[in-house]
């Protein structure tokens, strides 16, 4: 049950939370642009990871603020 609940939460965040959706799309686009401009795949993947984690933190923070109001 725990894994199914976690998957539903992640899908809900992506679908319902526009911060998450926009952040993921921008992370992918920025990483692709950097890779086509000569950034190594290793550096681009680290940047992508940082951007995705930052997006997740921002999304969870905004959800927390909504719940506490």
RALINWO-V297074 format. One record per pair of residues at least 24 apart in sequence whose C-alpha atoms are under 10 Angstrom apart, sorted by sequence separation. I is the first residue (numbers start at 1). J is the second residue. D is the distance in Angstrom with one decimal. If there is no record, write none. Layout:
I_J_D ; I_J_D
//
This chain:
24_48_9.2 ; 27_51_5.9 ; 28_52_9.0 ; 26_51_8.8 ; 27_52_6.7 ; 26_52_9.5 ; 24_51_8.0 ; 25_52_9.7 ; 27_54_10.0 ; 23_51_7.7 ; 24_52_6.3 ; 27_55_8.7 ; 23_52_7.2 ; 24_53_9.7 ; 26_55_9.8 ; 23_53_9.8 ; 24_54_10.0 ; 23_54_8.6 ; 24_55_7.1 ; 20_52_8.8 ; 23_55_5.4 ; 24_56_9.0 ; 22_55_8.7 ; 23_56_8.4 ; 20_54_9.8 ; 21_55_8.9 ; 20_55_6.0 ; 23_58_9.2 ; 19_55_7.2 ; 20_56_6.5 ; 23_59_8.9 ; 19_56_8.6 ; 20_57_9.3 ; 20_58_8.0 ; 21_59_9.4 ; 19_58_7.4 ; 20_59_5.7 ; 19_59_5.7 ; 20_60_9.0 ; 18_59_8.4 ; 19_60_9.4 ; 14_56_9.8 ; 17_59_7.1 ; 13_56_9.1 ; 17_60_9.4 ; 19_62_8.5 ; 19_63_9.9 ; 14_59_9.4 ; 17_62_9.1 ; 10_56_9.8 ; 13_59_7.8 ; 17_63_8.3 ; 13_60_8.6 ; 13_63_9.1
//
